[in-house]
Amino acid sequence: MNTLANIKSAKKRIKVIAKKTELSKRRKSMMKTAVKRFEEAITAGDLERASEKFQFAQKKISQVAAKNSIHKNAAARKVSRLAKKLQQLQQAAE
């Protein structure tokens, strides 16, 4: 490992930060994938599948927010926007 840190604790912090960054990226990727699958269901116009994918995406977004990978208000905003899209699809289906 090639770092500028000289102090042992600073070297450890660099390692810890790298691990946390990797975990955070993984969580965000899972969340983005769930949202993308929901968007695909919306585009296809499949209300039943979209509802199922919405529940899953909402769960993933909440999990990511709970681990502080994204801010809780950002999570609420994302869920709200997804719910709005689902509601528009439901109204179009009627």
C-alpha angles and dihedrals in degrees: 000000000000110000139151092228118109100177117085095229091050090052089051091049089054090055093046092049090050091053093047091048091052092050091048092051090050092051093047090049091054090050093049091049091052091049091047092053089050090051090051091053090049091050090050089051093232103149097185094049091043091054090050093047091046091058091049094046091048090052093050093047090051092049092051091049091048089057091049093242087128130018117267092236091052088052091050090049092051093049091047092053092048091049090051091054091048091050091051090052091050091051091048090051092056 
